[in-house]
Amino acid sequence: NKDIATKPNDVTLLLFYAYCPTQMTRAEQDKAIELCYKRLTSLNVTGRLRVAREGYNSTLTGSYSGIRDFTSWLRKEFPDTFQHTDFKYVDELPANHKLKGLKVWPVTEIVTYGFDPADAPLEKTGTHLSPVEFHKAMMNQNSIMIDVRNFNETLIGKFAPPTHSTSEEIESNSEKKKSKKRKADSEEVQVPKVLDPCMRKSTEFPEWVEQNKELLQGKQVLMYCTGGVRCERASAYLRNRGGIEDVYQLEGGIHRYLEAFPQDGGFWVGKNYTFDKRFSHGAENATVISTCVHCGSPWDRYQAQKVCANSRCGMEVLLCRPCERTKPAIAKDTLFCPLCSDKKKDKQTKRN
């Protein structure tokens, strides 16, 4: 951690997850909740800490010293669990970024996938790659990527690696012509480099794997999410139930990748959706790749807290500030997320 001169009202954001080496008993889980709540309260730390028998998942805010006091305490109190935890600190945030209240509560899973943990044993998680290693792997001609986040997150930012080969893999002109002819002859279907499962929630992932595992056979599979936690069980499930062996995941998630490529974002475009009052963050020269669902203007901030008009969907939608402030207010039943909007267009096309 670097030494920084923080202002009195500056806020530090803490993001982390950790799996226990052995599952806690219910009594140990209750005790962990009690101890963490007491410690966090004494340090005036706010936010959310999910505690499952399998581990912890957290988004917390507090002072620079208060947050680091808590993480130091975790390492001492639960050394087997937190000895090697990647604590992600975001310092010098404005005072209005502090989360309201504190909630420390029991959950069944630190990420809700809904499947039996035995279907995704943690010893079968994908190989962790550092941001630099992951960056290089994206240039592998045989690699294919899976975005493990929900669709509302992927909408505002995603990886867009080059579709051409690396210099070591470039074919000669004659070989390229032969390759193109072979593809034309076999009418080979082109699979996108980055696969977006278009999930509204993580519980849809197992079904997506079942429907798409053939696309992954023989590929180097690269998985990524916001901070890394969703890839742990997801990569294990893909290997254990999907039968895919060559699986890798981005260590520290998009968060760490953007720290490694702070100016141009590397192969990242747009913003990284966050579950705190930043709403999102990106590289210094990040561009807006998403639009307002009402007027179509470039927009990437989910500040309006509006959801899709399809009651079966309920996914949050992007509504720009001018549209949010329109008088009279825009009717809620006209706001559809892109997934539901595309379905409506398809139905209208079929009718016509």
Buried (B, 14 or more C-beta within 10 A) or exposed (E): EEEEEBEEEBBBBBBBBBBBEEEBEEEBBEEBBEBBBEBBEEBEBBBBBBBBBBBBBBBBBBBBEBBBBBBEBBBEEBEEBBEEBBBBBBBBBEEEBBBEEBEBEEBEBBBBBEBEBEBBEBEBBBEBBBBEBBBEBBBBBEBBBBBBBBBBBBBBBBBBBEEEBEEEEEEEEEEEEEEEEEEEEEEEEEEEBBBBBBBBEBEBBBEBBEEBBEBBEEBBBBBBBBBBBBBBBBBBBBBBBBEBEBBBBBBBBBBBBBEBBEEEBBBBBBBBBBBBBBBBBBBEEBEBBBBBBBEEEEBBBBEBEBBBBBEEBEBBBBBBEEBBEEEEEBEEEEBBBBBBBEEEEEEEEEEE
